[in-house]
Amino acid sequence: MLNKKKIAELKAEHGENIFQITVPVDGKDVVFVLKEVDRLTYKAGTKMADSDEMEAASMYLRALTIYGDVEPVIKNFASLRAAAGLLLDVITPPKGNVVRL
């Protein structure tokens, strides 16, 4: 289970922006932690998403997971679809503001 000490260790190793994801697989919740997406992973994922969104989601999950086992999620199509929707919060950058001067 993820406790404050483990979270602190993960943040020290992978940076402050880490994300806990919970996805149901066959009636049980699978919990894993993802690190922030880097430029190369993002570039590869966006290219893959053009032809196969689920394959891109699988790649993101494998590349970004720093804690937990995502293979049960990837092997279960319904769970993979659920995780793919949650990945948007991880890979989408924060929005800035534009003000006309």
N, C-alpha and C positions, 0 to 999 in steps of 0.2 A: 504494500500500500504506500501511497505517496504521503510522506510527512514533511514538516517544515524543513528538517535537516536535508532530506533528499532533494527537495525543491531548491534549496540554497546551493547544494552541490551542482545540480544541473545548470542553474543560472551562472555559477562561477565558471563552469566549463564551456557553456554554449551561449552565454550572453543573457541579458535581462528578459528578452522577448521569447518566452517559451509558452506553449499552449497545451492545456490538458484537453483531450478529446475523449468522449465516452460514446460508444456505438454499441447497440444491441446486436448480438450474434447468437442465434438459436436460443433466445430467451434469457441470455446472460449478458450483462454489460461488460464490454472489453474497454479498459482504460489504457491510454497511452499518451505520451507527451511528444510534441513536435517542436523542433527549433524553428527559428525564423528562416524563411526561404532566402537562399543566396542567389546571386545573379545567374550563375551557370545552371543551377537547378531550375530556376524560373524560365530561362530561355529554352531549355530542353522540354520542360513541361508544356509551355505554350505551343511549341512546335508539334508535340505529340497530340495535344488537345484538338488540333485542327482535323486530325484524321480519326482519333479514338479517345474520347473523353475518359472512359473508364481505365484505359491503359495509362493515360496521363495521371489519373488519380492514384493508381497503383504505384507508379514511379515516385510521385510526390510522397506518398506514405512511406515507402521504403527509404527514400533519401533523407527525409526530415525527422523520422522517428528516433528519439534519443532515449526513450524509456518505454518499456512494454513490448508486447508482441502484436504486430499488425497483420501477420499472415492469416489468422482466422477471419479477419475483416475482409482482406483481399480475396479470399477463397469463397466468401459468401456474397453473391451478387447484390442482394438487398442491402446488406451491411456496407458493401463498397459504395453503393449509390448514396446511402446516408452519409458516409464519411466524405464523399466527393462534395456534397453540399456544404459540409462544415469546413472543408479546405479553403473555400473562398474567403473565410474570415482570416485564415492564416496567410494566404498569398496576396491578398489585396492590400495595397499600401494605404496608410492613413491619408485622408483627404486634407488638402490645404485650402486656403481661401484666396480668391481673387477679388480685388476691390478696384473699381474704376476710379482713377484720380483726376 
